Protein backbone atom coordinates (compact mmCIF):
# COMPACT_ATOMS: atom_id res chain seq x y z
CA UNK A 1 0.00 0.00 0.00
CA UNK A 2 1.40 3.41 -0.93
CA UNK A 3 1.77 6.16 1.72
CA UNK A 4 -0.90 8.19 -0.05
CA UNK A 5 -3.45 5.37 0.12
CA UNK A 6 -2.49 4.64 3.72
CA UNK A 7 -3.11 8.30 4.69
CA UNK A 8 -6.58 8.13 3.12
CA UNK A 9 -7.48 5.14 5.26
CA UNK A 10 -6.20 6.45 8.61
CA UNK A 11 -9.00 6.15 11.15
CA UNK A 12 -9.62 8.42 14.12
CA UNK A 13 -10.72 8.14 17.74
CA UNK A 14 -12.54 11.13 19.23
CA UNK A 15 -13.29 11.85 22.88
CA UNK A 16 -15.92 14.45 23.84
CA UNK A 17 -16.30 15.44 27.51
CA UNK A 18 -18.57 17.91 29.28
CA UNK A 19 -16.63 20.78 30.86
CA UNK A 20 -17.94 23.78 32.76
CA UNK A 21 -21.65 24.51 32.69
CA UNK A 22 -23.32 21.61 34.49
CA UNK A 23 -26.30 20.04 32.73
CA UNK A 24 -25.96 22.39 29.76
CA UNK A 25 -22.40 21.16 29.10
CA UNK A 26 -23.72 17.59 29.06
CA UNK A 27 -26.46 18.53 26.61
CA UNK A 28 -23.95 20.21 24.30
CA UNK A 29 -21.66 17.17 24.50
CA UNK A 30 -24.59 15.16 23.12
CA UNK A 31 -25.18 17.83 20.45
CA UNK A 32 -21.56 17.69 19.28
CA UNK A 33 -21.69 13.90 19.13
CA UNK A 34 -24.85 14.12 17.03
CA UNK A 35 -23.15 16.69 14.75
CA UNK A 36 -20.10 14.50 14.16
CA UNK A 37 -22.29 11.41 13.74
CA UNK A 38 -24.35 13.05 11.02
CA UNK A 39 -21.23 14.26 9.24
CA UNK A 40 -19.73 10.76 9.43
CA UNK A 41 -22.90 9.37 7.87
CA UNK A 42 -22.67 11.88 5.01
CA UNK A 43 -19.06 10.75 4.38
CA UNK A 44 -19.96 7.04 4.49
CA UNK A 45 -17.69 6.54 7.50
CA UNK A 46 -18.31 3.77 10.00
CA UNK A 47 -18.92 4.99 13.56
CA UNK A 48 -18.28 2.77 16.57
CA UNK A 49 -18.96 3.96 20.13
CA UNK A 50 -16.18 2.80 22.47
CA UNK A 51 -17.46 4.38 25.69
CA UNK A 52 -20.44 6.53 26.69
CA UNK A 53 -21.74 7.98 29.96
CA UNK A 54 -25.20 9.58 29.70
CA UNK A 55 -26.71 12.12 32.07
CA UNK A 56 -30.20 12.00 33.57
CA UNK A 57 -31.55 14.64 31.12
CA UNK A 58 -30.49 13.07 27.80
CA UNK A 59 -27.05 14.63 27.79
CA UNK A 60 -23.62 13.00 27.86
CA UNK A 61 -20.91 13.35 30.47
CA UNK A 62 -18.50 11.70 28.03
CA UNK A 63 -18.52 9.82 24.75
CA UNK A 64 -15.59 8.15 22.99
CA UNK A 65 -16.01 6.86 19.46
CA UNK A 66 -14.08 5.64 16.45
CA UNK A 67 -14.56 6.82 12.87
CA UNK A 68 -13.40 4.53 10.07
CA UNK A 69 -13.32 5.66 6.47
CA UNK A 70 -11.48 7.53 3.77
CA UNK A 71 -9.79 10.73 5.00
CA UNK A 72 -11.40 10.43 8.45
CA UNK A 73 -8.33 11.57 10.38
CA UNK A 74 -7.34 14.10 7.76
CA UNK A 75 -10.68 15.88 8.08
CA UNK A 76 -11.13 15.59 11.85
CA UNK A 77 -7.58 16.17 13.08
CA UNK A 78 -8.11 19.84 14.00
CA UNK A 79 -11.28 19.36 16.07
CA UNK A 80 -9.33 18.87 19.30
CA UNK A 81 -9.62 21.61 21.92
CA UNK A 82 -12.23 23.41 23.99
CA UNK A 83 -15.54 24.14 22.26
CA UNK A 84 -17.53 26.95 23.90
CA UNK A 85 -21.31 27.28 23.54
CA UNK A 86 -23.43 30.37 24.24
CA UNK A 87 -27.19 29.80 24.29
CA UNK A 88 -30.32 29.85 26.46
CA UNK A 89 -30.65 26.43 28.12
CA UNK A 90 -34.00 24.70 28.07
CA UNK A 91 -33.95 24.80 31.88
CA UNK A 92 -33.46 28.60 31.96
CA UNK A 93 -36.75 30.28 32.95
CA UNK A 94 -35.56 33.89 32.71
CA UNK A 95 -34.19 33.69 29.18
CA UNK A 96 -30.58 34.31 30.16
CA UNK A 97 -27.74 33.22 27.91
CA UNK A 98 -25.38 30.72 29.52
CA UNK A 99 -21.82 29.90 28.54
CA UNK A 100 -20.61 26.31 28.78
CA UNK A 101 -17.61 24.38 27.52
CA UNK A 102 -16.96 20.93 26.11
CA UNK A 103 -13.52 19.42 25.47
CA UNK A 104 -12.72 17.37 22.38
CA UNK A 105 -9.63 15.19 21.95
CA UNK A 106 -8.66 13.64 18.62
CA UNK A 107 -6.35 10.64 18.25
CA UNK A 108 -5.13 8.91 15.13
CA UNK A 109 -5.88 5.21 15.46
CA UNK A 110 -2.53 3.41 15.31
CA UNK A 111 -1.66 0.89 12.66
CA UNK A 112 -0.84 -2.54 14.03
CA UNK A 113 2.89 -1.98 13.59
CA UNK A 114 2.92 1.36 15.45
CA UNK A 115 2.21 0.35 19.07
CA UNK A 116 2.13 -3.38 19.87
CA UNK A 117 1.92 -3.14 23.67
CA UNK A 118 4.02 -5.85 25.32
CA UNK A 119 1.84 -8.33 27.26
CA UNK A 120 3.85 -7.79 30.45
CA UNK A 121 3.13 -4.04 30.22
CA UNK A 122 -0.64 -4.51 29.97
CA UNK A 123 -2.96 -4.80 32.96
CA UNK A 124 -6.59 -5.83 32.33
CA UNK A 125 -9.28 -5.38 34.99
CA UNK A 126 -12.98 -6.16 34.76
CA UNK A 127 -15.91 -4.59 36.59
CA UNK A 128 -19.70 -4.34 36.34
CA UNK A 129 -21.07 -1.95 33.75
CA UNK A 130 -23.82 0.41 34.90
CA UNK A 131 -26.15 3.06 33.50
CA UNK A 132 -27.24 6.44 34.89
CA UNK A 133 -28.67 6.28 38.39
CA UNK A 134 -28.06 2.54 38.55
CA UNK A 135 -30.54 1.89 35.77
CA UNK A 136 -29.83 -0.99 33.38
CA UNK A 137 -27.01 -2.18 35.62
CA UNK A 138 -25.16 -5.16 34.22
CA UNK A 139 -24.53 -7.59 37.08
CA UNK A 140 -21.84 -9.45 35.13
CA UNK A 141 -18.32 -8.02 34.90
CA UNK A 142 -18.42 -7.07 31.22
CA UNK A 143 -16.74 -3.66 31.57
CA UNK A 144 -12.98 -3.56 31.05
CA UNK A 145 -10.18 -1.24 32.16
CA UNK A 146 -6.87 -1.51 30.29
CA UNK A 147 -3.76 0.04 31.86
CA UNK A 148 -0.32 0.55 30.35
CA UNK A 149 1.90 -0.09 33.39
CA UNK A 150 5.00 1.92 32.37
CA UNK A 151 3.05 5.14 31.76
CA UNK A 152 -0.07 4.66 33.89
CA UNK A 153 -2.30 5.53 30.93
CA UNK A 154 -5.71 3.84 31.17
CA UNK A 155 -8.77 3.25 29.00
CA UNK A 156 -12.19 2.05 30.14
CA UNK A 157 -14.88 0.52 27.91
CA UNK A 158 -18.30 -0.84 28.86
CA UNK A 159 -20.68 -0.11 25.97
CA UNK A 160 -20.45 -3.54 24.35
CA UNK A 161 -22.44 -6.45 25.77
CA UNK A 162 -19.50 -8.85 25.87
CA UNK A 163 -16.33 -8.61 27.92
CA UNK A 164 -14.24 -9.66 24.91
CA UNK A 165 -15.53 -6.78 22.77
CA UNK A 166 -15.02 -4.26 25.58
CA UNK A 167 -11.47 -5.54 26.03
CA UNK A 168 -10.77 -5.08 22.32
CA UNK A 169 -12.20 -1.54 22.42
CA UNK A 170 -10.25 -0.62 25.56
CA UNK A 171 -6.94 -1.80 24.11
CA UNK A 172 -7.60 0.08 20.85
CA UNK A 173 -8.27 3.27 22.79
CA UNK A 174 -5.23 2.71 25.00
CA UNK A 175 -3.02 2.26 21.94
CA UNK A 176 -4.34 5.50 20.42
CA UNK A 177 -3.57 7.41 23.63
CA UNK A 178 -0.09 5.94 23.79
CA UNK A 179 0.62 6.85 20.16
CA UNK A 180 -0.58 10.41 20.81
CA UNK A 181 1.73 10.67 23.83
CA UNK A 182 4.68 9.34 21.84
CA UNK A 183 4.12 11.82 19.00
CA UNK A 184 3.81 14.75 21.40
CA UNK A 185 7.07 13.77 23.10
CA UNK A 186 8.81 13.53 19.74
CA UNK A 187 7.60 17.00 18.77
CA UNK A 188 8.71 18.49 22.11
CA UNK A 189 12.27 17.45 21.29
CA UNK A 190 12.27 19.48 18.10
CA UNK A 191 12.25 23.22 17.40
CA UNK A 192 10.66 25.97 19.48
CA UNK A 193 8.21 26.57 16.67
CA UNK A 194 6.97 23.00 16.83
CA UNK A 195 6.76 23.15 20.61
CA UNK A 196 4.53 26.19 20.19
CA UNK A 197 2.27 24.17 17.89
CA UNK A 198 1.86 21.52 20.58
CA UNK A 199 0.93 24.20 23.10
CA UNK A 200 -1.72 25.49 20.71
CA UNK A 201 -3.20 22.02 20.43
CA UNK A 202 -3.75 21.48 24.14
CA UNK A 203 -7.30 20.77 25.16
CA UNK A 204 -7.28 23.75 27.56
CA UNK A 205 -7.13 26.04 24.54
CA UNK A 206 -10.47 27.49 23.44
CA UNK A 207 -10.71 26.89 19.71
CA UNK A 208 -14.33 27.59 18.80
CA UNK A 209 -17.50 29.38 19.93
CA UNK A 210 -21.04 28.33 19.03
CA UNK A 211 -23.25 31.40 19.54
CA UNK A 212 -26.87 30.30 19.14
CA UNK A 213 -28.65 33.67 19.68
CA UNK A 214 -26.62 35.11 16.79
CA UNK A 215 -26.68 31.91 14.70
CA UNK A 216 -22.89 32.14 14.47
CA UNK A 217 -19.99 29.74 14.74
CA UNK A 218 -16.51 31.25 15.11
CA UNK A 219 -13.24 29.37 14.89
CA UNK A 220 -10.72 31.48 16.82
CA UNK A 221 -7.64 29.85 15.30
CA UNK A 222 -8.32 31.17 11.80
CA UNK A 223 -10.51 34.09 12.96
CA UNK A 224 -13.41 33.14 10.72
CA UNK A 225 -17.17 32.98 11.38
CA UNK A 226 -20.08 31.19 9.72
CA UNK A 227 -23.69 32.34 10.10
CA UNK A 228 -25.45 29.03 9.45
CA UNK A 229 -24.99 27.42 12.84
CA UNK A 230 -28.18 25.37 12.62
CA UNK A 231 -27.02 23.66 9.41
CA UNK A 232 -23.56 23.04 10.86
CA UNK A 233 -25.01 21.43 13.99
CA UNK A 234 -27.05 19.22 11.66
CA UNK A 235 -23.82 17.74 10.32
CA UNK A 236 -23.01 20.06 7.41
CA UNK A 237 -19.32 20.46 8.28
CA UNK A 238 -17.64 20.06 4.92
CA UNK A 239 -17.16 23.76 4.08
CA UNK A 240 -16.02 24.68 7.58
CA UNK A 241 -13.56 21.80 7.88
CA UNK A 242 -12.07 22.58 4.48
CA UNK A 243 -11.52 26.27 5.34
CA UNK A 244 -10.11 25.30 8.73
CA UNK A 245 -7.63 22.84 7.27
CA UNK A 246 -6.51 25.32 4.62
CA UNK A 247 -6.09 28.10 7.15
CA UNK A 248 -4.15 26.10 9.73
CA UNK A 249 -1.87 24.44 7.18
CA UNK A 250 -1.13 27.83 5.65
CA UNK A 251 -0.12 29.15 9.09
CA UNK A 252 2.22 26.21 9.59
C-alpha positions as CSV (number, residue, x, y, z in Angstrom):
1,X,0.0,0.0,0.0
2,X,1.4,3.4,-0.9
3,X,1.8,6.2,1.7
4,X,-0.9,8.2,-0.1
5,X,-3.4,5.4,0.1
6,X,-2.5,4.6,3.7
7,X,-3.1,8.3,4.7
8,X,-6.6,8.1,3.1
9,X,-7.5,5.1,5.3
10,X,-6.2,6.5,8.6
11,X,-9.0,6.1,11.1
12,X,-9.6,8.4,14.1
13,X,-10.7,8.1,17.7
14,X,-12.5,11.1,19.2
15,X,-13.3,11.9,22.9
16,X,-15.9,14.4,23.8
17,X,-16.3,15.4,27.5
18,X,-18.6,17.9,29.3
19,X,-16.6,20.8,30.9
20,X,-17.9,23.8,32.8
21,X,-21.7,24.5,32.7
22,X,-23.3,21.6,34.5
23,X,-26.3,20.0,32.7
24,X,-26.0,22.4,29.8
25,X,-22.4,21.2,29.1
26,X,-23.7,17.6,29.1
27,X,-26.5,18.5,26.6
28,X,-23.9,20.2,24.3
29,X,-21.7,17.2,24.5
30,X,-24.6,15.2,23.1
31,X,-25.2,17.8,20.4
32,X,-21.6,17.7,19.3
33,X,-21.7,13.9,19.1
34,X,-24.8,14.1,17.0
35,X,-23.2,16.7,14.8
36,X,-20.1,14.5,14.2
37,X,-22.3,11.4,13.7
38,X,-24.4,13.1,11.0
39,X,-21.2,14.3,9.2
40,X,-19.7,10.8,9.4
41,X,-22.9,9.4,7.9
42,X,-22.7,11.9,5.0
43,X,-19.1,10.7,4.4
44,X,-20.0,7.0,4.5
45,X,-17.7,6.5,7.5
46,X,-18.3,3.8,10.0
47,X,-18.9,5.0,13.6
48,X,-18.3,2.8,16.6
49,X,-19.0,4.0,20.1
50,X,-16.2,2.8,22.5
51,X,-17.5,4.4,25.7
52,X,-20.4,6.5,26.7
53,X,-21.7,8.0,30.0
54,X,-25.2,9.6,29.7
55,X,-26.7,12.1,32.1
56,X,-30.2,12.0,33.6
57,X,-31.5,14.6,31.1
58,X,-30.5,13.1,27.8
59,X,-27.0,14.6,27.8
60,X,-23.6,13.0,27.9
61,X,-20.9,13.4,30.5
62,X,-18.5,11.7,28.0
63,X,-18.5,9.8,24.7
64,X,-15.6,8.1,23.0
65,X,-16.0,6.9,19.5
66,X,-14.1,5.6,16.4
67,X,-14.6,6.8,12.9
68,X,-13.4,4.5,10.1
69,X,-13.3,5.7,6.5
70,X,-11.5,7.5,3.8
71,X,-9.8,10.7,5.0
72,X,-11.4,10.4,8.4
73,X,-8.3,11.6,10.4
74,X,-7.3,14.1,7.8
75,X,-10.7,15.9,8.1
76,X,-11.1,15.6,11.9
77,X,-7.6,16.2,13.1
78,X,-8.1,19.8,14.0
79,X,-11.3,19.4,16.1
80,X,-9.3,18.9,19.3
81,X,-9.6,21.6,21.9
82,X,-12.2,23.4,24.0
83,X,-15.5,24.1,22.3
84,X,-17.5,27.0,23.9
85,X,-21.3,27.3,23.5
86,X,-23.4,30.4,24.2
87,X,-27.2,29.8,24.3
88,X,-30.3,29.9,26.5
89,X,-30.6,26.4,28.1
90,X,-34.0,24.7,28.1
91,X,-33.9,24.8,31.9
92,X,-33.5,28.6,32.0
93,X,-36.7,30.3,32.9
94,X,-35.6,33.9,32.7
95,X,-34.2,33.7,29.2
96,X,-30.6,34.3,30.2
97,X,-27.7,33.2,27.9
98,X,-25.4,30.7,29.5
99,X,-21.8,29.9,28.5
100,X,-20.6,26.3,28.8
101,X,-17.6,24.4,27.5
102,X,-17.0,20.9,26.1
103,X,-13.5,19.4,25.5
104,X,-12.7,17.4,22.4
105,X,-9.6,15.2,21.9
106,X,-8.7,13.6,18.6
107,X,-6.4,10.6,18.2
108,X,-5.1,8.9,15.1
109,X,-5.9,5.2,15.5
110,X,-2.5,3.4,15.3
111,X,-1.7,0.9,12.7
112,X,-0.8,-2.5,14.0
113,X,2.9,-2.0,13.6
114,X,2.9,1.4,15.5
115,X,2.2,0.4,19.1
116,X,2.1,-3.4,19.9
117,X,1.9,-3.1,23.7
118,X,4.0,-5.9,25.3
119,X,1.8,-8.3,27.3
120,X,3.9,-7.8,30.4
121,X,3.1,-4.0,30.2
122,X,-0.6,-4.5,30.0
123,X,-3.0,-4.8,33.0
124,X,-6.6,-5.8,32.3
125,X,-9.3,-5.4,35.0
126,X,-13.0,-6.2,34.8
127,X,-15.9,-4.6,36.6
128,X,-19.7,-4.3,36.3
129,X,-21.1,-1.9,33.8
130,X,-23.8,0.4,34.9
131,X,-26.2,3.1,33.5
132,X,-27.2,6.4,34.9
133,X,-28.7,6.3,38.4
134,X,-28.1,2.5,38.6
135,X,-30.5,1.9,35.8
136,X,-29.8,-1.0,33.4
137,X,-27.0,-2.2,35.6
138,X,-25.2,-5.2,34.2
139,X,-24.5,-7.6,37.1
140,X,-21.8,-9.4,35.1
141,X,-18.3,-8.0,34.9
142,X,-18.4,-7.1,31.2
143,X,-16.7,-3.7,31.6
144,X,-13.0,-3.6,31.1
145,X,-10.2,-1.2,32.2
146,X,-6.9,-1.5,30.3
147,X,-3.8,0.0,31.9
148,X,-0.3,0.5,30.4
149,X,1.9,-0.1,33.4
150,X,5.0,1.9,32.4
151,X,3.1,5.1,31.8
152,X,-0.1,4.7,33.9
153,X,-2.3,5.5,30.9
154,X,-5.7,3.8,31.2
155,X,-8.8,3.2,29.0
156,X,-12.2,2.0,30.1
157,X,-14.9,0.5,27.9
158,X,-18.3,-0.8,28.9
159,X,-20.7,-0.1,26.0
160,X,-20.4,-3.5,24.4
161,X,-22.4,-6.5,25.8
162,X,-19.5,-8.9,25.9
163,X,-16.3,-8.6,27.9
164,X,-14.2,-9.7,24.9
165,X,-15.5,-6.8,22.8
166,X,-15.0,-4.3,25.6
167,X,-11.5,-5.5,26.0
168,X,-10.8,-5.1,22.3
169,X,-12.2,-1.5,22.4
170,X,-10.2,-0.6,25.6
171,X,-6.9,-1.8,24.1
172,X,-7.6,0.1,20.8
173,X,-8.3,3.3,22.8
174,X,-5.2,2.7,25.0
175,X,-3.0,2.3,21.9
176,X,-4.3,5.5,20.4
177,X,-3.6,7.4,23.6
178,X,-0.1,5.9,23.8
179,X,0.6,6.9,20.2
180,X,-0.6,10.4,20.8
181,X,1.7,10.7,23.8
182,X,4.7,9.3,21.8
183,X,4.1,11.8,19.0
184,X,3.8,14.7,21.4
185,X,7.1,13.8,23.1
186,X,8.8,13.5,19.7
187,X,7.6,17.0,18.8
188,X,8.7,18.5,22.1
189,X,12.3,17.4,21.3
190,X,12.3,19.5,18.1
191,X,12.3,23.2,17.4
192,X,10.7,26.0,19.5
193,X,8.2,26.6,16.7
194,X,7.0,23.0,16.8
195,X,6.8,23.2,20.6
196,X,4.5,26.2,20.2
197,X,2.3,24.2,17.9
198,X,1.9,21.5,20.6
199,X,0.9,24.2,23.1
200,X,-1.7,25.5,20.7
201,X,-3.2,22.0,20.4
202,X,-3.7,21.5,24.1
203,X,-7.3,20.8,25.2
204,X,-7.3,23.7,27.6
205,X,-7.1,26.0,24.5
206,X,-10.5,27.5,23.4
207,X,-10.7,26.9,19.7
208,X,-14.3,27.6,18.8
209,X,-17.5,29.4,19.9
210,X,-21.0,28.3,19.0
211,X,-23.3,31.4,19.5
212,X,-26.9,30.3,19.1
213,X,-28.7,33.7,19.7
214,X,-26.6,35.1,16.8
215,X,-26.7,31.9,14.7
216,X,-22.9,32.1,14.5
217,X,-20.0,29.7,14.7
218,X,-16.5,31.2,15.1
219,X,-13.2,29.4,14.9
220,X,-10.7,31.5,16.8
221,X,-7.6,29.9,15.3
222,X,-8.3,31.2,11.8
223,X,-10.5,34.1,13.0
224,X,-13.4,33.1,10.7
225,X,-17.2,33.0,11.4
226,X,-20.1,31.2,9.7
227,X,-23.7,32.3,10.1
228,X,-25.5,29.0,9.4
229,X,-25.0,27.4,12.8
230,X,-28.2,25.4,12.6
231,X,-27.0,23.7,9.4
232,X,-23.6,23.0,10.9
233,X,-25.0,21.4,14.0
234,X,-27.0,19.2,11.7
235,X,-23.8,17.7,10.3
236,X,-23.0,20.1,7.4
237,X,-19.3,20.5,8.3
238,X,-17.6,20.1,4.9
239,X,-17.2,23.8,4.1
240,X,-16.0,24.7,7.6
241,X,-13.6,21.8,7.9
242,X,-12.1,22.6,4.5
243,X,-11.5,26.3,5.3
244,X,-10.1,25.3,8.7
245,X,-7.6,22.8,7.3
246,X,-6.5,25.3,4.6
247,X,-6.1,28.1,7.2
248,X,-4.2,26.1,9.7
249,X,-1.9,24.4,7.2
250,X,-1.1,27.8,5.7
251,X,-0.1,29.1,9.1
252,X,2.2,26.2,9.6
